[in-house]
């Protein structure tokens, strides 16, 4: 029966292709020498009624002998038993005990098996229009089929990471509720079973959208759900202010994939319609890959934010230096070529290197960011202003002090302090919370290399004669260079101190909660 009522096929290379369930049944039959292709030579498939989510079953019709045809139906337990009239035991037809069979099926499902029922019906005459009404009623029950489909080993860890990151994983399946609960408990979606966290498709049909929206935030497992009900689930979550990512592979999943904030289609088992409707395609059909993508997305966003912080703060420092100098009775501290150098080299090299910054250790312990939140949130705008003012203040102090002591190289001093301050800033903003020394100075070798290269280029501008002519700079004495270097580190230590107090404040808030 399993070999005949099966849509899996053997490919030219010998591999079995088709739906994973069909492939499993094909291989199980072949294990006992029931080869589909061989059996079909004597019992040809005449017609079929494909599986659909409403009927939850499929039916095939085969030629049995010269006078009769055999209809084979397999599908969900409740549907199969509802339409069964008799049971076949040792080739003898008997009256069926549905209550006893439901207990058997529930026990199998409770143990984590996906349970299918298989029934038959002998036909003296082939119906002119095969339909569920004339083929899927008054059936003879043959057997249950239990399929073990264990979750991948990495899924449990991925679910745990999701919870730490403030992401709520929800299971939506067409399986029996007990099977779904068993799997959900094994992978950590639910810890303790209770009626609030599980709902079936039939129960969902009875709820209005308003009633469902009141319960949706508590539900973690949806069982025996039709694909079209996914749209209702997505809408209810969004109406509760949730940002929804949903996976799907079927044609009927397309509306929900399109409605979700992030629709994710399966790359291996997904249909073309689902892939066209989705925002992303998961090439390996592995949930753990989604979690890895979230981590990588957070890292990329962090690095974009660091680049913006570095670039705008550097520009802010330049603006304050040039803007405030006349108000303090000082000459213009920088030449246009100095500004051009800072924007192209001093801002450019470390800024690009920040893109290679590895993910911070706590990146998957943070709650999700509000998608409507400005990129300048969490104090970024204040940081740009006060650190820019600090850079400008240090530069103007250098200028005023150098002029006061009669140092004719004051412009080169200002230029150097401003450039080196930005290098210290680049090193300090590698993390929002952790100190550079705790992160590891060499954990981003690209940034260290870019800072050292920028330092070498800056020194070449100061000490190479032909560069002096181009940039209007003059060689500094060692004590002047040391003074500029020490003064410029103030920015680094100030930002490190800001991180210390920010981390301390957040720790206190967590203790209060």
Steps between C-alpha positions, in 0.01 A plus 500: 500500500780741592683432174191559284362804681825689457620790283874452553702394196836352429725740308736382222792526743326258739398760762140517621344841443180652632341623821701378804198307635443330166869414471498343847199284412656400166823392668318316779301300242813428296671371813250211501530447122183688411643705213257761372596471135472119507161493676355764268555266204213284630308770688516806277391835643179600323414826676578705806366775722803704618553604859355830610509676837121496547452123452841417658532187291574368149345216301627286213303245294669189362398210282477198733386217273283457193183583690589737783690818581672594823476847653774584754472805727758624747494810718436652841380260771178683587394521133584138427315364805201726445450351153577139596222243540691175546847375586704229327669252740679195355314542169170498688268800503368592847309784665731785591556628856586864436552595865763231542676606181500865608676397821766315299551797268523744792760283671708495182467877462589558865827316434586750228393299195320653204201272462319424176210263447457282192166361379371323189181449305425241232309626199310281255469790260728799447312826572461729201601800711721385790441731798535493880124445529503169316849376589574616856191368682424160661864395493683194637771590752834326441765655723665798658837619377741664748777715362783623719610842378742617771605865500858575400745507788584868450135613521476478881802727539360738236167522687687575825697778327174644362350523848813672635479747210138586580367311197191286568506177292157362408430161339232471231443146376245273337594219740292357785494729808672239721778454242543877477516537880756220527728661240448849647606379844804317362634807321407748775215697340286413802618377839182399676189396309178686567191573295587869454812436292346252250215544255370294208372611163142403594517710816644787299208486254255566784677820612444843352808707422434718805471197731811345351702821541437485876657151518763508228789623717465197729484233228823321407373195305244487219403143401289364214509851353404562138752710303243776444465541878861616513382833358267544797784418742734752336235773500409441866865522608555819299186655649659435842808701398721201421756495218433168327730270304330193355620196311304312236537275198158445344285691252246571775774652717556783250246752644643462853859521371413821320317645802778416750762767568760243389372211289747211480444234233661157504764468230492119472134405555345839422279562199574775247194692619621503862849609393363789294283616791778487761758762588766233557570145382655254744728287285556217751150495660667513842355712782845539657609685185231764567645558848850534354361753251345701785836509678677608181232764437548643847877508449463684169257751652736559793791562263298742287411687818868506605599636160239776526608578856867521399450704184250752638694547824818565302318751280349657811849544647621672184196729488534606866874562455454729201174661618605590857855623428400855386271541805799427721719751319706228329598482132344234275672181628483281189564543129265354235757232413508392867122458501518304174766270648294438813185421300672269251761320710447551872123444473513250214742224599385434862138554395521223240685274746208525744297296248717200591425528870398156636168453680500608862472223759156608621356564155241220532408590859352835402129555441395570140532859383180688423490521116359854528786610723737761357859398439593797722317350798668376819707816539680493164413862419625618843819300454566667165454844653697463824791299358516739205513791745773321695706451182447862405583617853825301508598636158427859600682456831802374307480801270462754783776343708745474209442862402534604865844335536610635163503167313501584128389146413161542665302420183679164458435433870125564461488285185679214680288513817177495300614203286633294791190573712292338230722190510438467874128545439497222237658258747264596784169463310556137399245409768207682660567344841825305519844654547750467216732307733226248585413456133861441403704765323581273206155343455449727198835492319363711213431789737838475672671493160301803377579698818872421472499580128325831564754579773789426262343717229446781750865482609609505136305823450682649800855384433543445124616824331306456176182429701564814706479704182173342392322512837664817635625315807826519695699237692416484870747459780473174692353674806236669282408170332480330840283783632263465201487122542420516874240773453324305224458191722257698718222423249568125529491504882190722508303258278625203704374679813163562331469126429589416860224718643249385237569134582481571871166680462354215292614245760325696777180516294510122445544442874196720574290304249 
